[in-house]
Amino acid sequence: MRILILGSTGYLGGHIAELLRAVPGVRLLRGGRAPVDDLRIDLATATPGVLAEQLTRAAPDAVVNCAGTVGGGPLPLAEVNSRGPAVLCEALYAAAPTARLVHLGSAAEYGPTGIGERTPEDAPARPVTPYGATKLAGTLAVLESELDAVVLRVTDPVGPRAPAAGLPGRLTAELCRAVCRRPHGTVRVGDLSPHRDFVDVRDVAHAVAQSLALPGRLPRLINIGSGRAVPVRDLVHGLIGEAGFTGRLEKTPGAVGRSTAVPWQCADVTAAKWELGWQPRFTLRESLTALWASDGTPHLARTAGNGR
């Protein structure tokens, strides 16, 4: 099976590529802008015709689209998160119409939900940020296509190699710097009261693998999350415990955004269980332990080796 992963050098894409590379019978191809990619593909600027030519030569049996961006302003968000999936769908339908497309969406597409509720796939999508809005546009492009496609709408991922663009990775970097300055280290955090559905990045990778392996058409939209909402403070204090940090925790007011407008997020993952045979395997504590072991501990070891 020839599987093309777009965005394989990113956080989710890296873990997905790592898992699929170990699957017997899989020939993995990587597409993106990095030097290690097999195909140079930039969905932000690609045209359907040129991309179709590339896909024809690659002849994938399946495509996993992990390409996306979380910042940089409205224009990059729209180019990558909205335009990219639309161009991909048009090109893939022309080049390999029978290939399965697995597209990674985001729970930020939902927007505000009821406190204490689990959000099902048919809930209204009312994103409150440019990121959520552009991801929703990309999801709609996939859902409206004639491809054998499924959108996995992922909640907040956490686990090894978390990027600094998200809270888990950013906090890990802050803790590394603070622990090195002990006992005067300070870690700054924002509002800790919102509840989020944190899902391990390795569980996300397994959901993608299941989506690729199952025969027949799948539901067009499936939530991937832990199915459990926890306060952000649980993640913060869990990472603090992993780091052994004993310094000061300083709460700073943040910009008004998703944390303020969406105080609660929890996905209903019933469809993932029944349609994919998937369910989360890692607890938040296990995710944080793996995150600190992969990102925090090696950093401190390097720092100590440099005599700092």
VENFENWO-V548049 format. One record per backbone hydrogen bond with DSSP energy under -0.5 kcal/mol. NH is the residue of the N-H (numbers start at 1). CO is the residue of the C=O. E is the energy in kcal/mol with one decimal. If there is no record, write none. Layout:
<<NH CO E> <NH CO E>>
This chain:
<<3 1 -0.7> <3 27 -2.2> <4 62 -2.6> <5 3 -0.5> <5 29 -2.8> <6 4 -0.5> <6 64 -2.9> <7 5 -0.5> <7 31 -2.0> <8 5 -0.5> <8 31 -0.5> <10 7 -1.4> <14 10 -2.3> <15 11 -1.4> <16 12 -2.4> <17 13 -2.8> <18 14 -2.0> <19 15 -2.0> <20 16 -2.8> <21 17 -2.3> <22 18 -0.6> <22 19 -1.0> <23 20 -1.6> <26 23 -1.7> <27 1 -3.2> <28 26 -0.7> <29 3 -3.0> <31 5 -3.0> <32 39 -2.4> <37 34 -1.7> <38 30 -1.4> <39 30 -2.3> <41 32 -1.4> <41 39 -1.1> <43 41 -0.5> <45 42 -1.5> <46 42 -2.1> <51 47 -2.6> <52 48 -2.3> <53 49 -1.7> <54 50 -1.9> <55 51 -2.6> <56 52 -2.3> <57 53 -1.8> <58 54 -2.1> <59 55 -2.4> <61 2 -2.7> <62 2 -1.6> <63 100 -3.0> <64 4 -2.9> <65 63 -0.5> <65 102 -2.7> <66 6 -2.7> <66 64 -0.9> <77 73 -1.9> <78 74 -2.5> <79 75 -2.7> <80 76 -2.4> <81 77 -2.2> <82 77 -0.6> <82 78 -1.3> <83 78 -2.9> <84 79 -1.2> <86 82 -1.3> <87 83 -2.7> <88 84 -2.5> <89 85 -2.5> <90 86 -1.9> <91 87 -2.5> <92 88 -3.0> <93 89 -2.1> <94 90 -1.3> <95 91 -2.2> <96 92 -2.9> <99 96 -1.9> <100 61 -1.8> <101 148 -2.2> <102 63 -2.9> <102 100 -0.5> <103 101 -0.6> <103 150 -2.5> <104 65 -2.0> <105 103 -0.8> <105 152 -2.5> <107 154 -2.7> <109 106 -1.8> <110 107 -1.6> <111 107 -0.7> <112 126 -0.6> <117 114 -2.0> <119 266 -3.4> <120 118 -0.6> <123 120 -1.6> <126 110 -2.7> <126 124 -0.7> <127 109 -0.5> <133 129 -2.5> <134 130 -2.6> <135 131 -2.4> <136 132 -2.1> <137 133 -1.9> <138 134 -1.8> <139 135 -2.3> <140 136 -2.7> <141 137 -1.8> <142 138 -1.6> <143 139 -2.8> <144 140 -2.1> <145 142 -1.0> <148 99 -0.7> <149 147 -1.7> <150 101 -2.4> <151 220 -2.9> <152 103 -2.7> <152 150 -0.6> <153 151 -0.8> <153 222 -2.4> <154 105 -1.3> <154 152 -1.0> <155 224 -2.1> <156 197 -1.3> <157 155 -0.7> <158 199 -2.0> <162 159 -0.8> <166 163 -1.4> <169 163 -0.6> <170 166 -2.6> <171 167 -2.9> <172 168 -1.9> <173 169 -2.1> <174 170 -2.1> <175 171 -2.8> <176 172 -2.1> <177 173 -2.1> <178 174 -2.5> <179 175 -3.0> <180 176 -1.6> <181 177 -0.7> <181 178 -0.8> <182 179 -1.3> <184 181 -1.8> <187 248 -2.8> <189 250 -2.6> <195 263 -3.2> <196 230 -2.8> <198 196 -0.9> <199 156 -2.5> <201 158 -2.2> <203 200 -0.6> <204 200 -1.8> <205 201 -1.9> <206 202 -1.7> <207 203 -1.9> <208 204 -2.0> <209 205 -2.2> <210 206 -2.3> <211 207 -2.1> <212 208 -1.7> <213 209 -1.7> <214 210 -1.8> <222 151 -2.7> <224 153 -2.5> <230 196 -2.5> <232 194 -2.5> <233 192 -1.7> <234 231 -1.6> <235 231 -0.8> <236 232 -2.3> <237 233 -3.1> <238 234 -1.8> <239 235 -2.4> <240 236 -2.2> <241 237 -2.0> <242 238 -2.0> <243 239 -2.3> <244 240 -1.1> <245 240 -1.9> <248 185 -2.0> <250 187 -3.1> <250 248 -0.6> <251 249 -0.6> <252 189 -3.2> <261 257 -2.7> <262 258 -3.0> <265 195 -0.8> <268 119 -2.7> <269 267 -0.8> <273 269 -1.6> <274 270 -2.3> <275 271 -3.3> <276 271 -0.6> <276 272 -1.3> <277 272 -0.5> <277 273 -0.8> <278 272 -2.0> <287 283 -2.2> <288 284 -2.5> <289 285 -2.3> <290 286 -2.2> <291 287 -2.3> <292 288 -2.6> <293 289 -2.1> <294 290 -1.9> <295 291 -2.5> <296 291 -0.7> <296 292 -0.8> <297 292 -3.0> <299 295 -0.6> <300 296 -2.1> <301 297 -2.2> <302 298 -2.3> <303 299 -2.3> <304 300 -2.6> <305 301 -2.1> <306 302 -1.4> <307 304 -1.4> <308 303 -2.2>>
